[in-house]
Structure formats: C-alpha cells, structure tokens
Amino acid sequence: TDVWMLNLDTYQYKDSKSVGGSMTALTAKTYSGNVSFSAVATETSAVVTITKKADTTPPPVPNVLPVAQWNSPNMVILGPGGEDADTAVVGFEAQIDGAVQTLKASDIDGWMPTYLSPFVAPKTFYLRDLPEGSYTFAMRAIDIVGNKSDWSSSQKVVIDRAHPVVTNSFVVSNANANEVTVAWKGATDAGAGICQVNVVDEDGLVIQASSAKNAPAFKLASGVALTGTAQVFDCVGNGQSGDLSITNTFVAADKSSKTGKWSAAGAAYGAGAIKCVGKCTASLTVAGKNEVLVGTGAATVAVGNKTVATIADSKVAKLRIGATVDVGSKKVVRISGSNFVLIGLASVTSTLGTLKEIERAPAITDPSLSDEKQAKLAKLGFRAEDFSQEWTVLPMGGGTKLDDPSLDLCNGTYLSEKERVERRQVAATKVGSTFAFLSTEVVKYSSVAAATAAQKELVKVVAQCQSEKGYKDATGALIPYDFKTLKNIPAGVVNDGNRVFVHTVIDSGERARTLLGFYQFSGDTFTGLYVVSADGYTDAQVAKWLKVAVTMAQRLQAKN
C-alpha cells in the first residue's frame, strides 16, 4: 500500500522534500497523471474507483552508445535516458541492413531491487546478443503495452565472435643505440580488428600497451628483456592471453670497424647511425639471426668471404630492414657500398606460451569523473588502464573530499593540511591481491608556497621519526618504524628537494607491514604513491615501484 501512496500527487523520489499530496483525501492521482483515484465513503464502507489513462506514448529512442565504445561482449550498449515514463521497456527490435528483427532483452547483470524498480529487473541489451556480421544497425524500444519508439541513428557495425589469431612473429620496426622497437606481426584479427594489446607483470601492472590496429609495437631498452603476460583483444572484446618474453640485442653502426669516410647520419636515424660518403665498409661481430638496418642508399652484406644479401637502393630517409642474415655462431658481418646509411644490426628472440581465450571486461563507471576538478586530478594518479582488467581503480570512501588527512606519516603534525583545496585518492583492488593497500593520492594546495611548506613538514617529520625509530601513540607506547635505505633512485622522478621517498617497516609482530611511500611535489600539487604489504619487498620489487614513481612524476610534471 505504501508504494502507490508515495507516488500520489506531487511526491518525487528524487526529492523527498517535494511532498505535496495527501494520504487522506477522497481524490488523488499519481505523479504522472495517468492513474487517478476517487472514493465515496460512508459510515460503514467506502467505494474506490481507479481510472487509468490508456498509455499511447512511445518510449524514448534508445540511447545507443557509439560503436567506438563497444569493446566488451558483456557490456551494455545503451546509455542512460531510455526509461519509459509511464510503464517499462520490455523488449527491443533491430533494423539490420533495413530488415527488422527481434532482439534479446536481458535483465541487468547483478540487478538488485531499488525504490524505482522494487520487484522486476529493468531490461537492457548486451553487445554479446547482437548477431555476428558486418551490417548497418539501428534499434528501437518496446514498452509493456506495445508502444514502439522511433529508431536510433544507424551505425555501421562489425560483430565478430572469433578470437584474435596470435602467433610468435615479431619484427624490428625501429632501433637506435638505446632502444629497439618491435612490431607484433603475429597479432591479427580478420573480423573486428585488433584494438588493444597489453603486456602485464606478475602483479597485473601494465608494463607495455598498444592500441594500434595493425602490428602493435613494443619498445625495448637495448639488451633488456620484456617479460610478462600478453593480452590481445579485438575491437569487440574477444581476446587471447599467454606468457610472452622478448629479448633483443642491438649493435649500433658506430661501434663497427670501418673503412672509408663516415659521419653521423643525423637525428632522423637516431643515435649510433652513420652515413657513408663515397665507398665504405663496416664490419660488426654478431651471432644468430640478425636484421641489417639501413636507411638510404644501396649495399651488399657478406659473411666471411661470401656475399649473402644485396640491399636495394632507397631514397627514403627512414629505417628499413635491408636484409636478414643468420650467421649461427659468432661471426663478422661486413656491409659494403657507396653513399648509404647504416643504422646497425638488431636481433630479436621471442617466446610465446600456451594461449587461452579471454574476454575483455566492461569498463567500470566512476561517477566522480563527472566533476571537472576530479577528472583533472584523475590524470595524475593511478588510472584503470595502468592495470590488467582484474583490477578495479576507484576513489576510496571520502577520497574526493578533504575530511581525511593526506600527510599522516609517523603520526606527525602537518599544518599544511588546512591549505588543501582539492583531493583525490584512489585505491587499486582485486580479489586475491597480495597488497594490504595500493593507492595514489593527488592533492592541490592553495598555492605553490603551501605545497612547498607541506614538503618541508614531511621532511621534518620523517627525520624525527628516523631519529626516534618511530613515534609514541596516545598511551605513550612506541609505534616502531624501521627505515630502509632506498638505492638506485631512477632518473625521471622529481628532484630531491621536491620529494620524500620512504621504505619502512611499520610496527612489529602480527601488526607489522611494509610501506613504500613516494611523495612528489610540483608547483601547487602533490602526488603520493603508497604500496603496503605484510611481507616486505625484494630489491626487484622496490625497483619496479620506483619505475611507477617515475610515471607518476611524468604525469605530475606534464600538468605544469
């Protein structure tokens, strides 16, 4: 009884203050005006008449999301605003290349009763329920009494149920003395096309990513392996996953033994490339299969006294693979010619483990990003795309407000807290995470001076905490802090005067936990990276999170 009475007259769910109806009047109507009630009361009985207007109003046109956003089979392709004003949407029809057909209307996954839908789950439509193929698509909604909406705007769609084809095929696409870029020629999809490729580490951090449609590329530091789990998704979310390892060697041309006149080739080719003027020879010692990387000009390639390849002439000033040679055990490779550019010899070896089919998860909505200030702060800390899809990155409870402290290390006093004007703290979580706490925090202060003061306060508190080996709580008991020395701070973090980095064990016994805290300041803004574990960290793990601190610094400094 309460349900229909709450809807009488001017009561609105969205604003409980706007109640204007009466629960004792002899006449009433629902807020929509479609149902009215009248009563005739006597001393012993009452006769109530209920009158309902015929519903002839069609539901709104479905708000179909742009095809570019269709990236998971399990995502809803309808945006907000499609609710029927009088009854409810119960079905959908599609126009596929002009032909009308019924679509499957589904309950919302994970639906739970709400005050607006207390009994029956609202209907929606999932990408997985569209027929496979390439066609022009439009959609309309049908309400419970059969009214049909107008058609949505037509879109050209490609629905592909097959998973990408993934093979262990990589080629060098660029190289210099510091870095080798490899293209994954073996990641293809004949249907929707490749849209996202990630390589993630054992914790689920994305260490390389590409959204290229063809031959996604990875950058490898010269001589450093890329190892992780590869995730290859097509544009509608079908995926393949497997362990991947890519190793590389690169011998720059300027490291060769040379005859003739050579000079630096210039910025177009990167460090280590050289240009021959007249007739020249360059000799490099390598092993195994190597790509001979050249630019303009023509040359021949010899191993020992035997010519094994001829490089055709080119006038285009960019890197190309002139030849591929497999020398087996270590041998000297000689490149000879006139007026040509030699970049070097690159070797790439890759292994790809057993593949398994996966599906891309729907993106998790973060309502806080509708706030312009929060959207700006969100660019500086953790982002959802920093992690594999098993992780969720969302604001903590109260993480978008100033109620909770930002600087609370060692229970110090931070007067700068009152100078904060904006704050965003997010937590990265997943089922089975090995971290007790994994979070970033971004704070904007009232001025550069206020941010500078905050950094100085933090330095002072940490120094005292180190000296006293912890702090005393309200009872006078010492909460121990065991600070470790952070070694090999990488280039790319903010300078020493604008940062505080700590590696410390907090408390003891069962309450002990290890904190990696990276506090970085630039201008009027601070970013904190907090990594807490009950088990401590190896040197390799510390080095990994220091690299993440570099990423945070790059985002922070790019803001300015």
CORZIGI-V570692 format. One record per backbone hydrogen bond with DSSP energy under -1.0 kcal/mol. CO is the residue of the C=O (numbers start at 1). NH is the residue of the N-H. E is the energy in kcal/mol with one decimal. If there is no record, write none. Layout:
co & nh & e
CO & NH & E
CO & NH & E
This chain:
co & nh & e
1 & 5 & -1.9
2 & 6 & -2.2
5 & 8 & -1.6
7 & 31 & -1.7
8 & 11 & -1.7
15 & 18 & -2.0
26 & 39 & -2.0
28 & 37 & -3.6
29 & 9 & -3.9
30 & 33 & -1.3
34 & 53 & -3.0
35 & 30 & -2.8
36 & 51 & -2.6
37 & 28 & -2.2
38 & 49 & -3.4
40 & 47 & -2.5
45 & 42 & -3.5
47 & 40 & -2.3
49 & 38 & -2.0
51 & 36 & -2.8
62 & 64 & -1.6
63 & 79 & -3.7
66 & 69 & -2.3
67 & 70 & -2.2
69 & 71 & -1.4
72 & 75 & -1.7
73 & 128 & -2.0
75 & 127 & -2.4
77 & 65 & -3.1
88 & 144 & -1.5
91 & 142 & -2.5
92 & 103 & -2.5
93 & 140 & -2.3
94 & 101 & -2.4
95 & 138 & -1.2
96 & 99 & -1.9
99 & 96 & -3.1
101 & 94 & -3.3
106 & 124 & -2.7
108 & 111 & -1.9
117 & 114 & -1.4
122 & 108 & -1.1
124 & 106 & -2.6
125 & 77 & -1.7
126 & 129 & -1.8
127 & 130 & -1.9
133 & 159 & -3.3
135 & 157 & -3.1
136 & 97 & -2.7
137 & 155 & -2.2
138 & 95 & -2.6
139 & 152 & -2.2
140 & 93 & -2.3
141 & 149 & -2.6
142 & 90 & -2.6
142 & 91 & -1.6
143 & 146 & -1.8
147 & 143 & -2.4
155 & 137 & -3.3
157 & 135 & -2.1
159 & 133 & -2.7
165 & 188 & -2.6
167 & 169 & -1.8
169 & 186 & -1.9
171 & 183 & -3.2
174 & 181 & -3.1
178 & 222 & -2.2
179 & 176 & -2.3
180 & 220 & -3.2
181 & 173 & -3.1
181 & 174 & -1.6
182 & 218 & -2.6
183 & 171 & -2.1
183 & 185 & -1.4
184 & 187 & -1.3
186 & 167 & -2.1
188 & 165 & -2.6
193 & 235 & -2.0
196 & 233 & -3.0
197 & 210 & -2.4
198 & 231 & -2.9
199 & 207 & -2.9
199 & 208 & -1.4
200 & 229 & -2.9
201 & 204 & -1.5
204 & 388 & -2.6
205 & 201 & -2.4
208 & 199 & -2.7
210 & 197 & -2.6
216 & 184 & -2.9
218 & 182 & -2.6
220 & 180 & -3.1
221 & 224 & -2.8
226 & 246 & -2.6
228 & 244 & -3.2
229 & 200 & -2.6
230 & 242 & -1.8
231 & 198 & -2.5
232 & 240 & -2.0
233 & 195 & -2.3
233 & 196 & -1.7
234 & 237 & -1.6
237 & 360 & -3.2
238 & 234 & -2.8
239 & 358 & -2.1
240 & 232 & -3.0
241 & 356 & -2.1
242 & 230 & -3.1
243 & 353 & -3.3
244 & 228 & -2.4
245 & 351 & -2.4
246 & 226 & -2.8
247 & 349 & -2.4
249 & 347 & -2.7
251 & 345 & -2.1
252 & 255 & -2.0
253 & 256 & -1.9
257 & 283 & -2.5
259 & 281 & -1.9
261 & 277 & -2.6
263 & 275 & -3.6
266 & 269 & -1.6
270 & 273 & -1.3
271 & 177 & -1.6
272 & 254 & -1.7
273 & 265 & -2.2
274 & 342 & -2.5
275 & 263 & -1.6
278 & 339 & -2.0
280 & 337 & -2.0
281 & 259 & -2.6
282 & 335 & -2.9
283 & 257 & -2.4
284 & 333 & -3.3
286 & 331 & -2.9
288 & 327 & -2.3
290 & 325 & -2.6
291 & 346 & -2.2
292 & 322 & -2.7
293 & 343 & -2.6
293 & 344 & -1.6
294 & 320 & -2.1
296 & 341 & -2.4
299 & 311 & -3.4
300 & 336 & -2.4
301 & 308 & -2.8
301 & 309 & -1.6
302 & 334 & -2.9
303 & 306 & -1.8
306 & 303 & -2.6
309 & 301 & -3.0
311 & 299 & -1.4
314 & 297 & -2.6
316 & 318 & -1.9
320 & 294 & -2.4
323 & 292 & -3.3
325 & 290 & -3.3
328 & 288 & -3.2
331 & 286 & -2.4
332 & 304 & -1.0
333 & 284 & -2.5
334 & 302 & -2.7
335 & 282 & -2.3
336 & 300 & -2.7
337 & 280 & -3.0
340 & 276 & -3.2
341 & 295 & -2.0
342 & 274 & -2.6
343 & 253 & -2.1
344 & 293 & -2.8
345 & 251 & -2.8
346 & 291 & -3.5
347 & 249 & -2.3
349 & 247 & -3.2
351 & 245 & -2.1
356 & 241 & -2.1
358 & 239 & -2.6
366 & 369 & -1.9
367 & 370 & -1.8
368 & 371 & -1.7
371 & 375 & -2.4
372 & 376 & -1.6
373 & 377 & -2.1
374 & 378 & -2.3
377 & 380 & -1.8
383 & 386 & -1.8
384 & 387 & -1.6
386 & 206 & -2.7
388 & 391 & -2.0
392 & 429 & -2.4
394 & 427 & -2.5
396 & 399 & -2.8
398 & 401 & -1.6
399 & 425 & -1.6
408 & 411 & -1.8
409 & 412 & -1.6
414 & 417 & -1.6
415 & 418 & -1.2
416 & 419 & -1.9
417 & 420 & -1.5
419 & 446 & -1.9
422 & 444 & -2.3
424 & 442 & -2.8
425 & 396 & -2.4
426 & 440 & -1.6
427 & 394 & -1.6
429 & 392 & -2.8
430 & 433 & -1.7
437 & 532 & -3.1
438 & 428 & -2.8
439 & 530 & -2.9
440 & 426 & -2.2
441 & 528 & -2.9
442 & 424 & -2.3
443 & 526 & -2.6
444 & 421 & -3.1
444 & 422 & -1.7
447 & 451 & -1.8
448 & 452 & -2.6
449 & 453 & -2.3
450 & 454 & -1.9
451 & 455 & -2.0
452 & 456 & -2.0
453 & 457 & -2.3
454 & 458 & -2.2
455 & 459 & -2.2
456 & 460 & -2.2
457 & 461 & -2.5
458 & 462 & -2.5
459 & 463 & -2.3
460 & 464 & -2.1
461 & 465 & -2.6
462 & 466 & -2.6
463 & 467 & -2.2
464 & 468 & -2.6
465 & 470 & -2.0
469 & 481 & -1.4
471 & 479 & -3.8
473 & 476 & -1.9
477 & 473 & -2.9
479 & 471 & -1.7
480 & 507 & -3.3
482 & 505 & -2.1
495 & 498 & -2.4
496 & 499 & -1.1
498 & 521 & -2.8
500 & 519 & -2.7
502 & 517 & -2.5
503 & 484 & -3.8
504 & 515 & -3.1
505 & 482 & -2.6
506 & 513 & -1.7
508 & 511 & -1.4
509 & 512 & -1.5
513 & 506 & -3.5
514 & 533 & -2.1
515 & 504 & -2.2
516 & 531 & -2.4
517 & 502 & -2.7
518 & 529 & -1.7
519 & 500 & -2.4
520 & 527 & -2.7
522 & 525 & -1.9
524 & 445 & -3.3
525 & 522 & -2.7
526 & 443 & -2.6
527 & 520 & -2.7
528 & 441 & -2.3
529 & 518 & -2.5
530 & 439 & -2.3
531 & 516 & -2.5
532 & 436 & -1.9
532 & 437 & -1.6
533 & 514 & -3.6
538 & 542 & -2.3
539 & 543 & -2.4
540 & 544 & -1.9
541 & 545 & -2.0
542 & 546 & -1.9
543 & 547 & -1.6
544 & 548 & -1.5
545 & 549 & -1.9
546 & 550 & -1.5
547 & 551 & -1.7
548 & 552 & -2.3
549 & 553 & -2.2
550 & 554 & -2.5
551 & 555 & -2.1
552 & 556 & -2.3
553 & 557 & -2.9
554 & 558 & -1.9
555 & 559 & -1.1
